[in-house]
Amino acid sequence: MHVLNIKFACKAGKRDQVVSILDPDMLIQVEKEPATLLYLMHVEDSDPNAIWFWMMYTGQDGFVEHTKSDVDKRVGETFGPMIESVEFHQLTLVGGKGSPL
């Protein structure tokens, strides 16, 4: 399994615009990806510029395939100028409620 937690720090006042670009296009795309097991987008309550993603793929190849999709490329080009920084955290799932383990 390949699990990621990703934080987008949006430029001031741009978070809602970035969310509107990602939703629904990206959420529809991931429904079509068999290797994408979990793809959740959150906004942070205490930071008006932060968007968080929790992603789970059957393996690293699933994530690579996701990043090659036309939708991923298009939305990335559209909202890229509105992002200050991106943090990637690779995780190892050890269990929990709703866990596929």
Stockholm file with secondary structure:
# STOCKHOLM 1.0

chainA/1-101         MHVLNIKFACKAGKRDQVVSILDPDMLIQVEKEPATLLYLMHVEDSDPNAIWFWMMYTGQDGFVEHTKSDVDKRVGETFGPMIESVEFHQLTLVGGKGSPL
#=GR chainA/1-101 SS CEEEEEEEEECTTCHHHHHHHHTTHHHHHHHTCTTEEEEEEEECTTCTTEEEEEEEESSHHHHHHHHTSHHHHHHHHHHGGGEEEEEEEEECCCCCTTCCC
#=GC SS_cons         CEEEEEEEEECTTCHHHHHHHHTTHHHHHHHTCTTEEEEEEEECTTCTTEEEEEEEESSHHHHHHHHTSHHHHHHHHHHGGGEEEEEEEEECCCCCTTCCC
//
